[in-house]
Amino acid sequence: MKEFILHSNKIEKYLKKNKDKFTKSDIIRYITENQIEMVNFRYVAEDGKLKTLNFIINSIEHLNSIFDSGERVDGSSLFSFIEAGSSDLYAVPRFKTAFVNPFSEIPSVEILCSFFNAQGKPLESAPEYILHKAHKKFYEKTDCKIKALGELEFYIISDSKDLYKAEDQKGYHTSSPFIKWEKFRTEAMKIISECGGKIKYGHSEVGNFTANNKLYEQHEIEFLPVDVEETAEQLIIAKWILRELANKQNIQISFSPKITVGKAGSGLHIHMLVEKNGKNILINNNKLSKQAHQLIGGLLKLSPAITAFGNSVPTSYLRLVPNQEAPTKICWGDRNRSVLVRVPLGWIGASNMVNTLNKIKTSNKKDFTCKQTIELRSPDGSADIYLLLAGIVMAVLCGFEDKNSETVAKELYSAVNVFKEKDSRISTKFEHLPESCWQSAEMLYKLRKHFEKYNVFPKGTIDNIINKLKSYNDQNLNHKLYGKNEDIAQLVNKYINEK
């Protein structure tokens, strides 16, 4: 079928079938017809990191067995709240997530899994199930679908090369040879696409510098908006692919929110849109709709607690400081990169640019408002991606259900750069984001009812997150580390490969 000619996902292309419709028989057919020798179950547990369970395929009966019933795993080694005395869980494959392993010397198919308990019920505290519950509840309560995309920023750390140096902190959209790792980025994009990731584009980012004979070069891969559960899956797989590819090339990848003092950190900006009957409802009559303002109000209201999911290590709060390409104040604005919630340029009233430039004669005006998103700029690479997205969905739902959310959005609008000294008087009316893991924990405790609503986030999960964040004892971190570059370097190195 023609629609699959340009598909990158190898299994979709071979089966000529969208992955949402994959069945057990489809996966077995692909395995048998393509000499696949191994199946790997993949899953994310409490620590937010990807786990692996390998199966050498013995027979069709063996495949049927693991695909029909999943496999037992030791839950006490995956989740702190499960005791060793009754620790077994089931890891059960989600067929739509299947992809071909791009690195294994043994031909292998990977499948993401969900956790079930001894009674055969979904594990309430499993990260992927918390997101599933949030997504399902949002649809039930609003009759709308929420889609999201991630901007995955990362540093490539390698031996320094002196030829064609890029200007320090001026790496945005720079071309080779002034950046050194464009080929790595494009190779990674190709592999991610073949594994099912729907990529919008990739480019070099602002951050680049040389220190201690090492080159630090920042890049970004941005995805297309998809079902919010698929958003999580493709970000998790993309991070795994980037690290595997870097390991093969003997370079280092870091998603760390901070690399060193005075240089841009790496964020994980999340864009959202809301659809009803297949139409993006964030725009109405070429203006932000009521629902868009509700979404913004909900995000701003719960943003101090969302940092508990999206900024999970002490170095996260070295990034959330003024003039470092990251937000500090709880406010929003149009096309304003200094605010927490940004409404990006959205092609409103700009539908004929290509026609004008290329002298195309047509009377048909295309509507590009379907591309409008709203961006949350606080999260970073330390985020537990499932819980972050679940928290965002619950914040948007809060905005839709709270009668005051539009008023909140109106009061917290900023048309100025909140970091500029001349606008400082205006920015003082906005509250600060948390400045440490400890403060994030305090805000999560204060706002927890909004995440526990409808039994989406279990009470124990919220308790665990609060306890973990407070265990860092990082109150007044920025003040304590001010001017102590060696101490900062030690802290950065400690968390450089977190999540």
N, C-alpha and C positions, 0 to 999 in steps of 0.2 A: 504494500500500500504506500502511496506517495507520501503520506504524512510522516512516515518513519524514515524517509530517505536521509534527512538531516539530523535524525536523532543521534545523540552521542552515547547514551546508555547502551552498552553492548547487549544486555539481555533484552531490553525493550526492542532494540533494532532487530535482533535475531528472531524474536517471537512475533514481531509486528503487533505488539500489544502494549498498552499503557500499563505501568507498574501497579496502579491502583486496582487493576483487574487480574493480577497474577494469582494463580492457584498453585496448590501443591503439585499438580500434574505438570504445570508449565515449568516449574523449577526443575523437576525431575527430568523432564524432556530436555531442557537446556543442558543439564549435567551429563546426561547419557549421550547426547549428540555432539558434545564439545569436549569429550574426554576429560571432564573435571574429576579430579581424584580426591579432593578434600572439601568439606564444608566447615565453616567456622561460625559459631554463634558469637555475636558481639552484644554487649549490653553495658549500660552505665548504672553504677550503684551509688551509694551515699557520698562517696568522695568526688563524684562528677567526672571520673576518668573512665575511658573505654576499657572494658575487660574482654577477654577472649577465651573461648572453649573450642578446641580443635577436634574434628571428626575425620578420620580416614574412612573413606567409603568402602564398605565391604561387599554390599549387595543392594539390590533394589529394596529388599526387605528391611535392611538397615536404614536406608533413606526414609522409607515409609514410617519406620518406628520413630525416628527423631523428629520428623515433620508432623506426625500425628499427635505426639504427646510431649514433645520437648525433652528436656533432660533435667535431672536433679543437680542442684548446686548448693554449696554451703552458705546459707544466708548469714550466719554469724560472722563470716569473714568479709561479707559485703556490706552489712548494715549493723551499726552499733547497738540498735535496739533489739536485735534478735539474739537470743541466748543459745549457747552451744548445745544445751540439753534438748532443744527442739528447733534445730537450725535449718532443716531442709526447705528449699524453695524449688519451684519449677521455673526454668527459663524456656519460654515458648516463642517460636519464631514468628515474625510478621513478614509474610511472603513478599509484600509490596516493597520491602526494603532491600531485597536481594541485589547484589552487584558482584562483579568479577574482581577478585583481588588483583590489583595492578602490580604488586611487588613480589608475590610469592613465587618461588621457583617451581613449586608444586601447583599445578592448575587448581585454583580454589574459588569457591563462591562464598561470599560473606552474607550473613543475614542478621539484622538487628532483632533483639528479643525483648519481651516483656516478662515481668515476674508474676508468678501466681503462688498462693499459699497452699498449705496442706489440704485445704478444703476445695481447692480448684478455683478459688476466687482471686481476682486481681489484688496484688499487694498494694494496700491503700497508700503506703508511704514511698512506693517506688517513684523516682523522679518522672519517668515517662508517663506513669499513670496519673500523677498529680496534674501534669499538663493536659492529658486527655480529659480529665474531669473538668478542668477550667474551660477548655475549648467546647466541650459538650454543653456545659451549663450556660456559657455565653450564647450559644445558638438557641437553646431552649428558652432563655429569658428575653432575647431580642429578635429572634427570627432572622438574625444576620450572621454572616460568616466573617471571621477576622483572619486576615492574611498578614504575613510579616516577612521581612527580609533582614539580613544582617550584613553589616560592613565589617569584614574580618581584617583587622589591621595586625601587622606583625613586623618584627625586625629580623633581618638576616644578618648574622654575625660571622665574619670571615676574616682571613688575613688581609691586611691593608694593601691596597694597590694604588700607586701614586699617579698613574697616567689618567688624564681626563677627570679630575676631581670635580664632583658636584659641590656647589656652594653650600656651606654649613646651614642646615635647617631651611634649605630652599629646594628640597627634592621633589616637590609636588609635580607629578606628570612629566618628570624628566625622562629623556630618552637615552638609550644606550648610545655611545659608550660612557656617558657621564654618570650613569648608574651602571652597576656591574652585574646585577642579578635579574635583569629583565627576562632572559631566557629561562631561568629557574621558575619565575612566576608564571610565564606562559605555559611551560611544561606542566606545572602543578594545575593550572586551570583546565588543561586538556584532560588530565587524569581525573580530576574532580568531576568534570562533566561526564566522563565515561562511567563513573560510579553513581551517577544519578543526580548530581548537584546541578541546579539550574542557575548558571552564572550570568550576571548582567555585564560586568566588565572587570578589568583589573588595571592597576596603575601603581607607579611609585608614589609614596606619600612624602609629607613634609620632612620627616625626621631622617637625617643622615649626618654622620660625623665620624671622626677617627679618634681613637683613644687607645693608648698602650699597644700600638701597632695592630689594632683591630679596626676593621671597617664595620660600622653599624648602619645598615641601610633599611629604611622602612618601606613597606609595600602594603597594598590593600587589594582584597578581592571582594567585590560586592555581588550579592545574589539578587535574583528576581523574587518578587512577592509570591509566596505560595501558602497553602494551608499551614497554620502556625505549628502544627506537629511536625510537618515535613521540614519547616524552617530549622527546627532543633536538630533533626536528623542530618541535614546536609551540612550544618555548621560543625557538628561533632565529627562527621566523616572527613570534612575538609581539613580540620585541625590535625587529624590522624595522618592524612595523606601528606600534608606539608612537612610534618615531622619525619615521616618515613623517607620522603624524598630527600630532605636535608641530610638525614643520617647516611643515605647512600652516597651523597656527594661530599661528606665530611665537613659540613658546615652546620651551624646552629640556628634554629628557629626559636624565637621567643614571642609569646603573646603577652608578656608581662606588661602591666599598666605603666610601669616606669622603668627606664633603663639607666638614666643618670640625671644629675641635676641640670636644669636649664634646657633640656631637650624634650621634644614632643614625646609623650607617652603613647601607648597603643590602646585605643578604645574598641568597643564592640557596639557601635551604634545600631539601634534597632528601629526600623521603619515599620509603620502599620498602615493598613487601610481596612475599611469595613465595606462589605458588599451585601446588598439585598437584591434578591432575584437576579444575581449576576452583574449588578451595577454598583460601582463605587459611589457611596452616599456621602463622602466627605465634601463634595462640591455640589452646590445648588445655585443655579443662575449665575455661574461664574464667580461665586463667592464661597467661603467656607460655610458649610451647613451647620445647622443646630447640632447634629450628631458629631461633627468635627469638634465643635466647642465643648461638647460633653466629654468626648474622648480626652481632649487636652486637660479639662478640669479634673477628670479622674486621675490622669497621670500625675498632675502636679500635686494633688491632694495626697497621694500615696507614695510619691517619689522618695521621701526620706526613708521609707521602709524598703523600697525596691532596691536600694543600695545594698541591703543585707543579702540579696540574691545575686546582684550584678557586680558588686565590688567587694570581694570576699577575703582579701588579704591586706595586711597593713600598707603595702606599697600602692594599693589602689588610691589611697588618700594623699599620696605624693603626686599623683596625676591630677586630682581634683583641686587644683590651685589656680590662681589668676594667671592669664596670659600664657597658658600652656595647651591651647587647643582643646580645652575641656571645661565643662560648666562648673560653677560654684554656687550660683544663686537659683532659687526655685522660681522660674519665670519662663515665658515663652515668647516667640516672635516669628515674623515672616522673614525667611532667608537670613536669619540672624544667627551666626555661628558662636556667639558668646552666651547664648541662653541654654537652658536645660532641654526644653522641648522646642523643636524648630519645625516650621512649615516650609519645606523646600520649594524652590521654583517649580511650578507645575503646569506649564504650557497653557495657562488660562489666557485666552485671547491671542495666542501665538501659534495658531495651527497652520498658517500658510507660509512659514519661513522657507521651507524647502522649495515650494512652488516659486516663491519670489526669486530665490537665488538661482534656480535652474530653469527659470522661464517656462514653467509647466502651465499650460492653459487648462484649467479645470474650474468648474463652478462648485465642485463638491468640497465643503469644508469638513475636515476630519475633527472629531472630538477626542482630544487627548487627556481630558480630565480624569479618565480612568486610571491614569498613571500617578495621580496625586497621592502622596503619602504624608504621614506625620512622624517625625523622628525623635526618639529619646536618645540623648547624647551622653548620659552618665555611665552606662555599663562598660566593662572592660573584659579583657581576656581571662580574668580569674573567675568569671561568672560560672555558676552551675547553670548551663544553658536551658535545661528543662524547667528548672525552678524559676529562673529569670523570666522566661516567656510566660509561664503560668502566672507569675506575679503581675506581669504587664496585662495579661488578659483580664485578671480580676480587677485591676485598676481601671481598665476601660469599662468593664461591666459596672463598677462603682460609679463611674461618670455617667453612664446611661441611666442608672437607677436613682442617683442623687439629684434632687430638685435644684440644689445650689451649684451644681458643677459648671453651668454656663456663667454664673456670677463669679465663681472662682477664676475661670478663664479670663473674664473681662478685667478683673482686678489685677491679675498677674501678667498682663501683657507688657512687653518691653520693646520699644522701637529703637533702642540705643545699644551700643556696645557697653555692657555692664562693667567692663574692665577699664574703660577710659576714665582718666581722672576727672575730666570735665563733666562726666555723667555720673560721678560717684554719688551725688546727692539723690539722684533718681533711684539708683540701685540699692540704696540703703533700706528701702521699703520692702525689699524681697528677703525672705528667709534664706539662710545658708543650708546647703546640703550637709549631711553629716561629715565630720572631718576625721573620723576614725572608725575602725570596726566596732569599737565599744559604743560610739554614738549611734551607729547603724542598728546595733542590737537593741539599744534603748528605744529607737523609733519603731522597730519591728514589734517590740513588746507593746508599745502604745497603740499601734494600728493593726495588730494581729487579727482582730475580729473581721476585718475586710477580706483577709486571705483565708481565714477559717470558715467563712460564710459558705453555706451549701455543702459543708464537709469537703471542700476542695483540698485545702492544706490540712493534714492531720495536726492536732495539737502537739503531738510528740515531735513532729518534723520542725515546727516552729520553735519548740523548746530546744531542740538540738542545734539549730542554726544560731539561736541567741547565745547558747552556751559556748559554741565554737568561736563565735566572733569575740565574745568577752574574754576567752582564754588568751587572746593575744595581748591583753593589758596595754593597749596602744593609745590610751588617752593622751591628748595633747602631743601627738606624735610629731607633727610638723614643727611645733615650738621646740621640742626636745632635740630635734635633729638639725635645726637651723644652723648653717655654717659648718656642720660636721660631715664633710663630704666622704670621709673614709667610713664612717658609721653608716651613711646612706648606701654606699657601695656594698657593704656587707649585707645590709637588709635586702637590697635589690637582688644580689646573688642568691640569697636564701630562697626567694620566691620566683626566680626567673623562669622556671619550668612548671609553675603551678598550673593545674588544669590543662 
